[in-house]
Amino acid sequence: MFNQDVNQAQDEPLASRMRPRTIHEYIGQDHILGPGRLLRRAIQADQLSSLIFSGPPGTGKTTLARVIANTTKSHFISLNAVLSGVKEVRQAIADAQERHSLYNRKTILFVDEVHRWNKSQQDALLPWVENGTVILIGATTENPFFEVNRALVSRSRIFQLKPLTRIDLQAIAWQAIQDPHRGYGNYTITIDETAMDHLVDTAAGDARSLLNALELAVETTPERFPPPKDTPIHIDLATAEESIQERAVLYDKEGDYHFDIISAFIKSIRGSDPDAALFWMARMIKAGESPRFIFRRMLISASEDIGLADPQALPIVEAAASAFERVGMPEGQFFLTQAALYLSTAPKSNSALGYFDALTAQDEPRDSEVPNHLRDSSRDKHGFGHGQGYQYPHAYAEHWTAQAYLPKGFQGRIFYQPGKLGYEASIAGQVHQRREIQLSEAIWDSTPEHLTYTPENPRIQAWIRRSEQIHPDHLLGLRDAVFAQLEPPRHHRLLIDGSQSLLFLWEALRRCPEGMVWARFASQDATQQAQQAAQYLDLLQQPELFQGLPGDFNAMLRSRYPDLHFDGILSRGEIGFLLTNQGYSQGVQRLSLLKEILSPQGKIILVELIPRESQRLSGLLHQINAPEEAIHRVEQVESILYASGMPSLGWDGETLSALAHEAGLQVAASETLTIPGDRRINSQDILGWFGSPEGQTPGYSPFYEAASTVLPKEEVHRLSTLSQNLQGRRVSWKRIYSLVALTLPGK
């Protein structure tokens, strides 16, 4: 269906002729098609599952389907939802079943404008997508979560295509000008920079609009087209402007743009930006939106976003809407403007949302009976005592008295929080004060109170990660801090560097399902652990694992993916190991290798345990109430061991920053993390401080070596004996980490 016959294509419009035929010709949408991205890998491996492409016109949805058609070995069927119905779907399904049964060949069904099918038409497709008879690729300009069958959405990967950038559009334009077969490469064409800028700006991210305008500019400039050979064709700004008389306002009252623009308008009001509010309102009016619809949304905003911060907001918008009904358009635009400006500049409060908290509370399993003193006393006061004990507020000073109005089960529950702006700021103190008095002096009926309880949360986490089962809680806290600093979008490419960073691998896979996750481990054990855990994931979701040294990893990457750079690199313990065991220069070299594979906007996160600031032996001796003299001796040794001049254990977060600077990186953020926890001291810990037991060949111990330089041998032996009292004890263990975020200079 999508075969490109070059000779026949010459009669087609330029936008049709220039459609990319392969993934390498496709320009733009790097967030889903860049090197290493999930969709690109799936297309290249011909391992597609059902997909839905969503985005504005001209962003390449149908073109991407053509690329898939030219790449896949599966049979490709194309339907347009505007022109096709259930009959065509059934015929396509029958063809797919026949090919699968006779030739064991898959079928990909592409449906353009899939949102134009009604529910019954989409339902007709559902069972065949579920059983794998067809792989669906849908294209839509609407929000698929609103316009596409929920069951189809749940069985598909959704990729959102964005309007193309200026750089993308310029590349597309020059590709068309220079291509000798499908474009204008056989003609002598020059174009002014201002003319190109005008074409690109007016296209507003739409490649089709750009190519249509370029085609008109090129083919109407000479007296006839095609012109004689070597005839110069020059496009200046005036020619470009003539090719596009007026930029169309992209707006559909039934589609995403309708909802997106009204959303932008309301959010501009909420954000107190009057300029943006006027801009988006003008966009709607120019496109023909109903002013009544705009007033309706402003009435909602007056209560939702302003509320009691300015009680006049609602009546002012109501008055403007009423005036509009009297006057109409075009003068009615003054009333729209006044209402929008008032709301945009008014103090804000969303305290009205407390109502929805109260609405949710209705489903909570608590005592919600009306308190006896609030019940209707007109019917059964004498029989049941209803209403007894009620205190009439108007009989008290300030027309208020402290009594309970909430049910027993909700006593103390807060639904309304006064804002800090406007009128609400003036009443906030009184509201809080009265609430405190009510909680302390509330009057209840004479029946005994039920004991309160907290119901168990019925929701259980659906997926318990393996990493949470095998790592202590303090490592999970460290992981959360790292990802809070990185905050990777779903399409990012991440590298987990080093065996100690295995902790981060599973969280990276969860956070970047449409991106790519690599892991480099020097340890065979870490690599095998990752392989065993990853085998339960879908093939396209599995991480790329590499066992070897950093330099070998970079060399492999350049040979297999020369254009691949990582958006985020997470490294734990690697730099600290080098500083402690191999020296400062090795740390600089390692960071330089990471810099080579970092994207221009990427970020390196280093997480290193700082030995000199973390748990020391002297602190543990304090916990077992050891003699002060012995603790003082240990502190004397530690002052030497952790001195800032010591290259192995004296480094800290500032050392990491200096390393980064020498490697050509800049520090974007640096923080110190204190991770509390405890651990049980074992014999290996004792050996780590004092070496081998008495009478045996001593092993290397930095503490023992430092102690021997300042203390007599007998004193060192006494300290070693004293430390044996720690064995088997569970002690508090302080862990101080330095978390450093690095970027390329100027980013």
N, C-alpha and C positions, 0 to 999 in steps of 0.2 A: 504493500500500500504506500510505503514511504520511499520507494526507490527513487533515486535522483538521476534522471536522464538529462545529461548536460544540454543536449541539443534542444530538447523540448523545453528545458528550463529557461532558455533565453527569452521566451515569450511571457514568462511569469513576472510579476512585480519584483523589484529588487529585494524587498523584505523576504519574499518566498525563496528567491534564488540563493540568498545568503544564509539560509538556515544551516547551522552546523550539522555535519554528518557524523562526526565522531566526538568522543568526550574531549579530545585534545583541541578541537576547534571551538569548543564551547567557551564563551567568555562570560565571566561574572559568577555570582552565587557561590563564592569561595567558601562560605560558611557551611555549605552542604556538599560541594563538589571539589573542594581543594584537595591537594595531595594528602592521602591518608584518611580522608573523611569516609564515614561509613557508606554513604550512597555511592561514592566513586568506586570504592572497593567492591561493593555489591554488583555494580554494572560491569566492572572489569572481570570479575569472577563469574559473571552470569549466574548469580545466586540471589535473584530478586524474590522478595515476598510482596504481598499486596501493598501498594503505595497510593498516597493521595498528595498531589501537588497543589498547593494553595498559594495564590498571590494575585496582584493586580494584572491587568492586561499588559502584554508586551514584555513580561519578565522572563519568558522562556519556558513555560510549562509544556506547551505542545512540542516545542523544539526539543526539550529534554526527552519527551516520549519518542520522537523521531530518532534521537541518538540511541536510545535503548533498542528501538526496532532494528537499527543498522548494526547493533553489537550482539544481540542475543541469538542463540541457536534455537530458541523457542519460536513457535508459530506466533505471529503478531497480527491481531485483529484490531481495527480501529473503528469506533463508533462515535457519532456526535449525538449527544443527548437531545439536541433540538430537533434533529431529523430522524432519530431512531426511537423505537418503542419496544414493547415487550416481544413483539414478533421477531425483530432483529436480534434481540438478546437470546431468545430461544434458539434461533438458527446458529448464532455464534457458539452457544453451549453445545449444540448437537455436533458441530464441526470439531469442537475441542474434545468431546468424548470420543469421536471417531479416530482422531489423530492419536489420542492417548492409548486407545485399545489396539489400534493397528500398528502404530509406529513407536509407541511409548515416548511420544513427544509432547512437551508441555505447551500450553497456550497462554499467551499474555493478551488480555483484553484491555485496550485503552479506551476510556470513555471521556471525551472532551465535554466540558460544561456539565459534569455529572450531577451538579446540584439542580439542573433543570428537570431531572426525572422526579416524578412524584413518588410517594411512599410505596405504592404497589409496584411500580417499575423497579425501584431499588430492591424491594423485597424479592422480586423474581430472580435477582442476581445472587442474593445472599447464600442460599444453600450450596451453590456451585463454587463460591469463594471458600466456604467453610470446608468442603470436602476436597479442595485442591484441584478441582477440574480446571479452573482458570485462576490465573494470577491477575488481580485487578490493578490497573493503574488509572486513577481518576485525576482529572484536572478541573479546578474550580476557582473562580474569582471570589467566591464567598467564604465565610468561615465554615469549615467542614463540620465543626462541632454543633453548628446550628442547622445547617442545610443538608447534611448527609446522614443517612440512616445510622443510628448509634451503633448498631451491630456491625455495620461495615467499617465504621471508624475504629471500633475496638479491635478489629482484625487487620488493621492497616497501620503502616508507619506514615506519619504525616510530616511532610517537609514544606516549610513556608519559604517561598521565593520572594525576595525583596526587590523593590525598584532598583534598577542598575545604577551604579555610581557614575560620576562624571568620567572617571578613568576608564571604566568599562565601556561607556558609550563612545568615547573618543576612539578606543581600540576597535570597536565595531565599525565606526564610520571609516577609519583608515583602512580596515580590512576590506571593506566594500570598494573603496577607491582604488586599492592596489591589486585586487584579485583579477587576473586576466581572463578567467573562464566564467565566473559567475558575476563579477562586478564590473568595474570600469578601468581595469588595469591596462587595457589596450588603448586608452585615450589619454591625452595630455591634459591633466586636470590639476589646477592649483586652487587652493582655498585659503582665504584670509583667516588669521587666528580669531578675529572678532566674529567672523561668519560661523566658524566651527563652534565657538562658544555659544552663539545664539541658538544654533541647531540643537546642541546638547542641552542647554538650559530649558528650552521650550519642550523638549521631549519628556522631561520630568521623569526619567528613569524608565521610559518605554522605548525599547529598541525598535519596535515596529514603526512607531511614530517617527523616530529619527531617520530610519531608512526610507520611509515614504517621503519625508521632507527632502532628504538628500537626492533621491531619485528625481523629484520635481525640479529641484534647483539645477541639477546636472543636465537633464534632458530638455529643459526649456531655455537654457542660456544660449546655445548656438541657434542659428536660424532654422536648421533642421537637424534631426537626430536619427541615426548616427551621422556625425559630421564627416567631412573628408579626412583622410589620414593626416595626423600631426596637427590638426586644428586645435589651437589652445582653447581650453574651457576654464575661465576664471570665475570663481564664485566669491563675491564680496558680501559685505553685511547687508546691503540693500537687496541683493538676490536672495539671501537667506531669509530675510524678513518677508519678502513676497511669497516665499514657498510656504510660510506658515503665517496666515493673516492674524489669527487670534488663538491663543491657547485655550483649549477646551477645559472646562471644569469637570473633572471626573467625579461623578456623583450619581448614585442610583438610590432612589428612595426605598427600594426593597432590598438593597444589598448591604455589603459590609461597609462601603464608604458612607452610607447614610448613618449607620451606627457609630462608625469610627469618628466621624466629624462631630456629631452631637456629643460623643464621649469626650473629644478634645475640648469642645466648648464648655461643658460642665466642669471638666477638670481644670480648665483655665480659671473659671469662676472660683472653684474650690481653692486653687492655688493663689488667689488674689492677684491675678495678672490681667488688668483691664485691656491692655493692648491685644493680647492673645484672644481674649474673649470676643472683642470686636472683630478680629480677623476671621475667626471660625464662624461667627454669626453671619458676617458678610458673605462667606463662602456658601453657607446654606441658603441665604436669601437669593444670591445670584443664581444658584442652581435650581431655584424654584421650590424650596422647602416651604411648608405651610407655617406662617407666623404663629398660628394657634398651637402647633406642635412645639415650637420654641418656647412660647409662653408657658405651656404645660410643664416643660422640663424646668423652667426657671422657678415656677411655683413649688415644685418638688425640692429644688435646691435651696429655696428660701427657708424651708424647714429642716432639710437634711444637713446642709452645710453651714447655715448661719444660725438658725434656731433662736434660742434665747440670748445669744450674744448680741443680737439686734432684733428685738421683737417687732420693729417697724418694717423689716424686710418683706415679710409676707404681705401685709396690707399694701405696701408700695407696689409690689409686682402685680397684685390683684387689681389695683387701681390702674396701672399701666395697661393690663390686659383688657380691662373694661373700656378704657379710652380708645384702645385700638379697635374694638368692636364698633364704636361710634364713628370713627374717622376712616378706617381702612387704609389701604395702600395708595400712594407711596408715602404720604405723610406719617402713616402709622409706624414707620421705621424709627421716628424719634422716640416713641414710647418703648419700642424694643431696646433702643440704645440706652435710654435712661434706666430701665430695669436691669440690663446687663451690667452697666457701670456701677449701679448701686450695690448689686450683689458682689461684684468683683472687689469693691473697695470696703465692704462691710467687714467688721470683725467676724471671725469664724468659730463655730462650735458644732461638733457632731454628737452632742450629748443626747439628742433624740434617739440615737441608735440603742440607748439603754432599753428602750421598749422591746427590741428584738431579743435582748438578753432575758427580759422578763417572759417573753413568749416562749423561748427555749426552756425556761425553768418550769413551765407547765407540765413538761413530760418527766420531770425528775421525781423519783419515788420518795417523796417526803410528805410529812403531815401538812396538808394545805387546807385544812378546814377553816372556815371563817371563825375568828376568835369570838367567844361568847359575847363579849361586851360590844361587838360591832354588829351583831345580828339584829334583825328586824324585831323591835319590841312591840309593834302595834298589834301583832296577832297572838303571840303566845308568851308574853312576858310573865304572866302569872303561872302558867303551866310548866314551862321549862326554864324560866328565868332568863330568857334571851334578852340581850341588851343591858342586863344588869352590870353596873360598874362603869358604864360609858361616861366619859367626862366631856361635857359640851364645850368645845374650844372657845366659843364666843363669850363664855362666862369668865374667861381668864384674861389677864393682862396680855396685850399683844395678840389676843385671839388665838392663843396656842397653849397647849399643855402636853406634857410628856406622857404619851400612852402608845401602846403598840398597835400598829395597823396591819402588819404582816402576819401571816400564819406562823404557828410555832416552828414549823420545820424550816422556815425561811427567815427567822429572826436574825438580824445582823447582816442579811444579804443586801448588797448595794447594787442597784441598777442605774441610778442617775449620778453622774459625776459632773458637777458644774465646771464649765470652761474657765479659762483665766483671762478672757477678753470681754470687753463691752459690758453689757448689763449683767451677764452671768458672773463676771468678776466681782460685782458689787453685792451679789447675794451668796457667793460661795461660802464665805465665812459663817454666815447664819445657818446655811444648810448643814454644814459640817458640825457646827456646834449643837444644833438641835438633834442631829443624828446621834451624836455621842451621848447626849442626855437621855434620849429614848432608849439606847442600848443599856444604860445603867439603871434606869428607873422605870422601865416599861411595866405596865400593869396587866397581868394576865388573869384569866378566870381562876376559880378556886380549885379546879381539878388538877391533880398532879401532872407535871410535865412528863412527856415521854423522854426517855434517854435518846439523845441524838446519835446518829451513826453515819458512817461514810460508806456508801455502797461500792462494791468492787467495780472497777472499770471493766466492762464486758469486751472492750476491743483489745485484741491481742495482736501484736506486731506480726504481720504476715510472713516476713522473711527474717530469720535470725542468721546473721552473717557468720560465716566460719571464723572470721577474724575476731569477732566478739566472744567466741567460745575459747579461743586459745591465747588471747592477750589480756594482761591485767587491766584493771579499770584505769590506771594512770596513763597507759598507752592510748586508750580510747579518748581520754581527755586531750592528750597531745594531738591525736589525729583530728579531732574536731577543731582545735585551735589552728592547725595548719590549713584546713579547708576553709575556715572562716577568713583567713588572710588571702587565700587564692581566689575563692568564689568563682570556679570555672563554669562558663556556660555549657549547655549540653553538647555543643558541637566542637568543643576544644580538643586539641591533641596534647596529651600529657605523657611525660616520661617519669617513671618511678625509678630512681637511680640508687642502686646499692641494696645489699641483702637486708640491712636493717630497715629499709623502707618498704618491705613487703607488707607491713601494716597498712600502708596507704593504697595498695593496689585495688582492693575490693571497693573501697569508697570511690576511687577514681572511676572505676567501671560503672558504678551506680550513677555517678553525677554526669558522666559524659557518654551517654548511650549512642548519640549520633556522631561522636567524634572518634578518637582513636587513642588507645592506651598502650604504651610500650613499657617494658620493664627490663632493666639491665641488672643482672646479678653476677657477682664473681663466684658466689657459693653454689655448688651443685645441689646442696640440700634445699636452698631457697628456691632454686629453679624447679626442682622436682615438686616441692610443695605447691608452687603456683600452678604447675601443669596439672597436678592431680585435682586441685580445686576447680580449675578452669574448664576441665573436660565436661562438666555438667552444664556449661553455658552453650548457647547457640554459637555456631561456628563464627559468624560475623561479629559476635559480642565478645569473643575470647581475646585476651590481650596478646600482643606480640612479645614473646619472651626471648631474651638474648643472654647467654652465659659467656662472660669474658671480661676483658679489661676495657676501660673507657675509650682508649685510643682505637682498639679493634672495633668497638661499637660504632664510633664515628665513621670509620672507614667503610664498614658494612652499610651504614645508612646512606653515605654518599653514593655508593655503587647501586643500591637498590632504589632509593628515593632521593635523587639529587636535589629536588625542590622542597623536601620536607623539613620544616622547622617546627619546634614544639612551642605551644602557647603557654605551657607550664611545665616546670621541672621540679620534682620533689626529691630532696636528698636528705637523709637522716644518718648521722653518725659517720659519714664518709670523710668529710673534711676534718672532723675531730680525730679520727683514726690516723690520718696522715700527719696532722700536727703533733700528735703524741708519739708516733712511731717513726716517721720518715722525715719530718721537718717542714719548715715554712714554705720552701720553694715548691715542694710537691703539692701543697695546698693550692698555691697560685696556678700551677700547671693544670690541676684538676678543674678549677673554675674556668680556666681558659678553654678547656675542652667542652665544657657545658655551654659556654658562651657561643661557640661555633654553631651549635644546633638550636639556638634560641631564636624564636621569631622576633621581628622588630618590636612588636607590642607585648612580647612574652615576659614571663616572670619566673625567676628561680627562687624557690623557698628552701632555705637551709635550716635544719633543726639539729642542734648540737647540745649534748649534755655538757655543762661547764664544770669540770672536775673541782676547781678551786672554790666554787661557790656551792657545791652540792654537799651531800652528807659526809661528815668527817668522823673519824674515830673518837675524837674528844667529845663530840656531841652524844655519841652512843654511851660513852662512859658516864656522862651526866645522867643518862636515863636509868642506869643501874646503881646510882649513888656511889660511884667509886671515890676513893680519897682525892681531895682537892689537889694534893701535891702531885699525884700521878697524872691527873688531868692536865695540870700545868706543864708537866714534862712533855706530854703528848702534844699540847698546843705549841710548845717550843719547837718540836720536830716539824709540825705542820706548817709553821711560819717559814721554814726553809723549803719544805717540799713544794708548797704552792706559791712560792715567791713569784712575782710578775716576771722576773728575769729568767725563770726556768722555762726552756722551750717545750718541754714535754707536758707539764701539768699546769703551767702558769698562764695559759692563754685564756681569753674570755671573749665576750661579744665584740669588743673593740678590735680584737685580733681578727675576727671574721670580717669586719668592715674593712680593715686594712688590706686583707687578702683580696677582697673584691675589688678595691680600688686599683691594686697592682695588676689585677687580671683584666682591667678595662671595663669593669662593671660599676654601677652606682647603686647605693643603698636607698631603696624606696621606702622601707619601713624596717624597724628593729624593735623587738620587744623581748622582755624576759618573762618566762613562764615558770611559775612555781607549781609543781605537780605534787600534791600531798599523797602519802600512801604509807604502807608499812611492809616489812619483810622479815623473814626468819633468818637469823644469822647461822651459817653452817661452817664446817671446817675449812672449806675453800676460802671463805671470807677471811678467816684468821690467817691462813697461809698468805693471802694477798697483802696483809700488813707486815707479817714478821717472817715470811719465808718458811723453810722446812722446820720441823720440830727439832728440839735439842738433840744433839748426837748424830744427826744426819747431815748429808751435804746440803748446805743452804741453797735454796732457789733464789732467783732474782726477785727482790722486793724493793721498790723505790722508797717505801717508808722505812724499811730496815736499814737501807743504805744511808738515808738522811739521819736516822737516829744514831747510827754508829759514829757519825762525825761530831756529834755534840754531847752524847751521853756515854758513860762507862758501860762496858759490856754487861756487868751485873745489873745495871739499871734497865738496860734494854730487855734482859731476860725477865726481870720482874714485871715489866709492862706486858711482855708476851704472855706470861702466866696469868696476869690480871685479865687480859683480853679473852682468855678461855672461858671466863664467866659469861661472856656474851653468847656462846654457842648454844643453839637451840632456842634462844629467846626471840620473841616477836617484838620488834622495835619500830618506832616511827622513823621513816626514811625520807629525807628531804631530797628532792630532785629539782635542780635549777637548769632550765633549758634556755638557750638563746635562739630565738626565731628571727631570721633575717630574710627579708624579701629583696631580691636584686633584679635590676632591669638594665637594659642597654643604656648608654649615656644619652641624656636628653629625652628619655621616654617617660 
